Amino acid sequence: MLESLMVLMVLAAMVAAGLAVLTISAGLLLSAGFICAALGVLFGVPAGLWYHLRLREALLHRPPLPDKWWLHPTRYRPDLEPSERKRVFPWFYLGAAGFMVSMLGALLAMLGVLRFV
């Protein structure tokens, strides 16, 4: 079910991108792309940082963390208690949403550049 939804979302995004190239001016696509990317970074990066800090805080009373634990933090998620998950995961989701918004901005900017050509 989830896979079908993902395929439909990708197809809808492809159709929307094609329509955007045909109907929206290059300048507007570029502007919207840069604004979208900036907004995604502005709320995604702090949320991602806060996620890492919250995860570290939750994992500190367990066995010592390796030096570069933050490079692959997802491997430590199974160690979290349900109450800790409630404090940590919203920041992960917010950071992931910020990343997706910034990628949407990059896509819009790319479409704007392609429209110029």
C-alpha positions in Angstrom: 0.0 0.0 0.0 2.7 2.4 1.0 4.7 1.6 -2.1 1.7 2.3 -4.3 1.2 5.7 -2.7 4.9 6.5 -3.2 4.6 5.6 -6.9 1.5 7.8 -7.3 3.3 10.7 -5.6 6.3 10.4 -7.9 4.0 10.3 -11.0 2.1 13.3 -9.7 5.3 15.2 -9.1 6.5 14.4 -12.7 3.2 15.6 -14.2 3.3 18.7 -12.0 6.9 19.4 -13.1 6.0 19.0 -16.7 3.0 21.4 -16.3 5.2 23.9 -14.4 7.8 24.0 -17.2 5.0 24.6 -19.8 3.0 27.2 -17.9 5.2 29.1 -15.4 7.8 31.6 -16.4 11.5 30.8 -15.8 12.0 33.8 -13.5 9.1 32.7 -11.3 10.3 29.1 -11.2 13.8 30.3 -10.2 12.4 32.6 -7.5 10.1 30.0 -6.1 12.9 27.5 -6.1 15.3 29.6 -4.2 12.7 30.7 -1.7 11.6 27.1 -1.1 15.2 25.9 -0.8 16.0 28.6 1.7 12.9 28.0 3.8 13.7 24.2 3.8 17.2 24.8 5.0 16.1 27.5 7.5 13.8 25.1 9.4 15.3 21.7 8.4 18.9 22.2 9.5 18.1 23.5 13.1 15.5 20.7 13.5 18.1 18.1 12.3 20.6 19.5 14.8 18.0 19.5 17.6 17.2 15.9 16.6 20.8 14.9 17.0 21.1 16.7 20.4 17.9 15.0 21.7 19.0 11.6 20.5 22.4 12.0 22.1 20.7 13.1 25.4 18.5 10.0 25.3 21.4 7.7 24.6 23.9 9.1 27.1 22.8 6.9 30.0 23.4 3.8 27.9 26.8 2.2 27.0 29.2 4.7 25.7 28.6 6.0 22.2 31.3 5.6 19.5 33.1 8.8 18.5 31.2 9.3 15.2 27.8 8.0 16.3 26.1 11.0 14.6 27.2 9.9 11.1 24.7 6.9 11.3 22.3 7.8 14.1 19.5 5.5 12.9 21.2 2.4 14.1 20.6 3.6 17.7 16.9 4.1 17.4 15.9 0.6 18.5 17.6 1.4 21.8 15.1 4.2 22.6 12.3 3.8 25.1 8.8 4.8 23.9 8.9 8.0 26.0 12.2 8.9 24.5 10.9 8.3 21.0 8.1 10.8 21.6 10.8 13.5 22.4 13.2 12.6 19.6 11.2 11.6 16.6 9.2 14.8 16.0 12.5 16.6 15.4 13.6 13.9 13.0 10.4 14.3 11.0 10.6 18.1 11.0 14.2 17.9 9.8 13.3 15.4 7.1 10.4 17.7 6.0 12.8 20.6 5.8 15.1 18.5 3.6 12.2 17.6 1.3 11.2 21.2 1.0 14.8 22.2 0.1 14.9 19.4 -2.5 11.6 20.7 -3.9 13.2 24.1 -4.1 16.2 22.7 -5.9 13.9 21.0 -8.4 12.0 24.2 -9.1 15.2 26.1 -9.6 16.4 23.4 -11.9 13.2 23.6 -13.9 13.6 27.4 -14.1 17.1 27.0 -15.5 15.9 24.5 -18.0 13.2 26.8 -19.0 15.8 29.5 -19.8 17.6 27.2 -22.2 
